[in-house]
Amino acid sequence: MSTLMEVGAANFAAEVLQSQVPVIVDFWAPWCGPCRALAPALMAAEQELRGKAKVVKVNVDEQPGLAVQLGVQAVPTLIVFKHGKAISRIVGVQSKDALVKHVLSV
């Protein structure tokens, strides 16, 4: 199993906004229990969505500017980007199936 790509201010535009496929951005923190609980579902969703969408992570402790800019007020927050625009937002722990279904429906 691979590790999800960490993005920050330096590569957010290239990896998220300019992506040719939808992107799930996981705003998380290492001290957040629900974030750790969500991690296996995100890894499984990334495997299932390979080629159709991608999953990346933003550590809010290391990238507070991105979190503020995108209005993230709680972790975990997942924002789905498509064609450079935030099109949906999920707050809290989700199952792999719910994540995949959500991304494929937007």
C-alpha positions in Angstrom: 0.0 0.0 0.0 1.3 3.4 -0.9 1.4 6.5 1.1 -0.8 9.4 0.1 0.9 12.5 -1.4 1.3 15.4 1.0 0.7 18.8 -0.7 1.3 22.3 0.5 1.3 25.9 -0.7 4.3 25.2 -3.0 2.6 22.4 -5.0 -1.1 22.8 -4.4 -1.8 24.5 -7.7 0.1 21.9 -9.7 -1.2 18.8 -7.9 -4.8 19.9 -7.2 -6.0 22.9 -9.2 -4.3 21.8 -12.5 -5.2 18.1 -12.1 -6.8 16.5 -15.1 -8.8 14.2 -12.7 -10.9 15.0 -9.6 -8.8 15.4 -6.4 -9.9 14.6 -2.9 -7.9 16.8 -0.5 -7.8 15.5 3.0 -7.2 18.3 5.5 -5.8 16.5 8.6 -3.6 16.8 11.6 -1.3 14.2 13.2 -2.9 14.7 16.7 -6.5 14.1 15.3 -8.0 10.7 16.2 -10.7 10.8 13.6 -8.1 11.8 11.0 -6.1 8.6 11.8 -9.4 6.6 11.7 -10.1 7.9 8.2 -6.7 7.1 6.8 -7.3 3.4 5.9 -10.5 4.4 4.0 -8.6 7.1 2.1 -5.9 4.7 1.2 -8.4 2.1 0.0 -10.4 4.8 -2.0 -7.1 6.0 -3.6 -6.5 2.4 -4.8 -10.0 2.0 -6.2 -10.1 5.4 -7.8 -6.6 5.2 -9.4 -6.8 6.7 -12.9 -10.2 8.3 -12.2 -9.3 10.5 -9.3 -6.5 11.1 -6.8 -6.3 11.6 -3.1 -3.8 14.0 -1.4 -3.3 15.2 2.1 -2.7 18.6 3.6 -1.4 18.8 7.2 -3.2 21.8 8.7 -0.4 22.2 11.3 2.2 22.6 8.6 0.0 24.5 6.1 -2.3 26.7 8.1 -2.6 29.2 5.3 -4.2 26.7 2.9 -6.7 25.6 5.6 -7.7 29.3 6.3 -7.8 30.1 2.5 -10.2 27.2 1.9 -12.3 27.7 5.0 -11.4 24.5 6.8 -12.6 24.8 10.4 -12.5 21.2 11.5 -10.4 18.1 10.8 -10.8 15.8 9.0 -12.3 17.9 6.2 -12.3 16.5 2.7 -12.7 18.9 -0.2 -13.2 17.5 -3.7 -11.8 19.6 -6.5 -12.7 19.2 -10.2 -11.3 21.4 -13.0 -9.6 23.6 -10.4 -12.7 24.3 -8.3 -13.9 23.1 -5.0 -17.1 21.3 -5.8 -18.0 19.5 -2.5 -16.9 19.1 1.1 -17.2 16.3 3.6 -16.4 16.8 7.3 -15.8 13.7 9.5 -15.0 10.1 9.0 -16.4 8.3 6.0 -16.2 4.7 4.7 -14.2 3.9 1.6 -17.4 3.0 -0.3 -19.0 6.4 0.7 -15.8 8.3 -0.5 -15.7 6.5 -3.8 -19.4 6.9 -4.5 -19.2 10.6 -3.6 -16.3 11.3 -5.9 -17.7 9.4 -8.8 -21.1 11.2 -8.4 -19.8 14.8 -8.5 
